């Protein structure tokens, strides 16, 4: 039995909606339904009355709801107790970061940050987007760094979570190129000759970003999906092998672009790209959960830096 099954069940009991709970839990509805079914199989009884609408609990579900709340509370309390006994816990900043950002953005960002802010002790949890968000919500990290797009929001309550915009980057189509920088494949392809497509798995956040690009394209793109994974780094390696076109964050390919190993497959056109914010989140400190002093100090520094940068960008330039 997995803890996330309990969290899924509690969410479903509170929303009475599979689709709404799947959205809140950042998973597809089929995947969410399978996890509820796995919990029911483990317990050996039905928790959900699937003959009614809206969704409601069975009698067993009503009984188990209180038990699930209690079990989750005990698990979280035990984790907090054990973490409190770690000597380094109050001086280490725990980050939850999606895999792609952990490999591309974070190393350079931390280096620049330490040069200005000072040396830090950090622990990085590289996860998929859903698990990274849930790690913050469940108190398993201090800070969450992730991508954001208004049409694929993370649904973190602004009354409970603070946010700083750390910048943005584009998601674009790339492919292998020759030494002169000429790409192997060029968008948009055609019905008769679709381009080999290196795609993200359905549950990947960047995959949903690619779906936005494809759905909004004024000129349709013609692809033949030949490979699929949930890791941007995996798609990049396949693109380097000349296996097709992959949509990748620009920070993930900066070195390969300079070395003329990869090139843009979109001809430099913006109609086949999407801009994503890079956001940093924390749970807002309270009397009950004040958080770590080192995290508060870092957050104040980043907020001040962000405010200063915003003012400078808005300051009118003097005419020469």
PEUR-V91689 format. One record per backbone hydrogen bond with DSSP energy under -1.0 kcal/mol. CO is the residue of the C=O (numbers start at 0). NH is the residue of the N-H. E is the energy in kcal/mol with one decimal. If there is no record, write none. Layout:
# PEUR-V91689
CO&NH&E, CO&NH&E
This chain:
# PEUR-V91689
1&4&-1.2, 2&6&-1.9, 3&7&-2.5, 4&8&-2.4, 5&9&-2.5, 6&10&-2.2, 7&11&-2.5, 8&12&-2.5, 9&13&-1.5, 10&14&-2.1, 11&15&-2.7, 15&54&-1.0, 16&20&-2.2, 17&21&-2.4, 18&22&-1.9, 19&23&-2.4, 20&24&-2.3, 21&26&-2.4, 22&25&-1.1, 27&31&-2.4, 28&32&-2.7, 29&33&-2.1, 30&34&-1.7, 31&35&-2.0, 32&36&-2.4, 33&37&-2.1, 34&38&-2.0, 35&39&-2.3, 36&40&-2.4, 37&41&-2.2, 38&42&-2.3, 39&43&-2.1, 39&44&-1.5, 46&57&-2.2, 47&49&-1.0, 55&48&-2.8, 57&61&-2.3, 58&62&-2.0, 59&63&-2.6, 60&64&-1.9, 62&66&-1.0, 63&67&-2.9, 64&68&-2.2, 65&69&-2.0, 66&70&-2.7, 67&71&-2.5, 68&72&-2.1, 69&73&-2.3, 70&74&-2.5, 71&75&-2.5, 72&76&-2.4, 73&77&-2.4, 74&78&-2.3, 75&79&-2.5, 76&80&-2.4, 77&81&-2.4, 78&82&-2.6, 79&83&-1.8, 82&85&-1.2, 85&88&-1.2, 87&90&-1.1, 92&122&-2.4, 93&141&-2.2, 93&142&-2.2, 94&124&-2.9, 95&144&-2.2, 96&126&-2.2, 97&101&-2.0, 98&102&-1.3, 99&103&-1.8, 100&105&-2.7, 104&108&-2.2, 105&109&-3.1, 106&110&-1.7, 107&111&-2.3, 108&112&-2.6, 109&113&-2.6, 110&114&-1.5, 111&115&-1.2, 112&116&-3.7, 120&92&-3.0, 122&94&-3.0, 124&96&-2.8, 126&98&-1.4, 127&131&-2.4, 128&132&-2.5, 129&133&-2.5, 130&134&-1.9, 131&135&-1.5, 132&136&-2.4, 133&137&-2.5, 134&139&-3.2, 135&138&-1.5, 142&95&-2.5, 143&280&-3.0, 145&278&-3.1, 147&276&-2.4, 148&151&-2.4, 156&159&-1.8, 156&160&-2.2, 159&283&-3.1, 161&281&-1.7, 163&279&-2.5, 166&277&-2.7, 168&275&-2.8, 169&249&-2.0, 170&273&-1.4, 171&247&-2.7, 172&264&-2.6, 173&245&-2.5, 174&262&-2.7, 175&183&-3.2, 177&180&-2.2, 181&177&-1.9, 187&221&-3.1, 194&223&-2.9, 195&244&-2.7, 196&225&-2.1, 196&226&-1.3, 198&228&-1.8, 200&203&-1.8, 203&207&-1.3, 204&208&-1.5, 205&209&-2.2, 206&210&-1.9, 207&211&-1.4, 208&212&-1.7, 209&213&-2.6, 210&214&-2.6, 211&215&-2.0, 212&216&-1.1, 221&194&-2.6, 223&196&-2.4, 226&198&-2.8, 228&200&-1.2, 230&234&-1.6, 231&235&-2.4, 232&236&-1.9, 233&237&-1.6, 234&238&-2.4, 235&239&-2.4, 237&242&-2.2, 238&241&-1.8, 244&197&-3.0, 245&173&-3.0, 247&171&-2.1, 248&251&-1.5, 249&252&-1.1, 252&256&-2.4, 253&257&-2.0, 254&258&-2.0, 255&260&-3.1, 255&261&-1.4, 256&259&-1.4, 260&176&-1.3, 262&174&-2.3, 264&186&-3.2, 265&268&-1.6, 269&272&-1.2, 273&170&-2.7, 275&168&-2.3, 276&147&-1.9, 277&165&-3.1, 278&145&-2.4, 279&163&-2.3, 280&143&-2.3, 281&161&-2.2, 288&285&-1.7, 291&295&-2.0, 292&296&-2.2, 293&297&-2.1, 294&298&-2.8, 295&299&-2.3, 296&300&-1.8, 297&301&-2.6, 298&302&-2.6, 299&303&-2.2, 300&304&-2.5, 301&305&-2.5, 302&306&-2.5, 303&307&-2.4, 304&308&-2.3, 305&309&-2.1, 306&310&-2.2, 307&311&-2.2, 308&312&-2.1, 309&313&-1.4
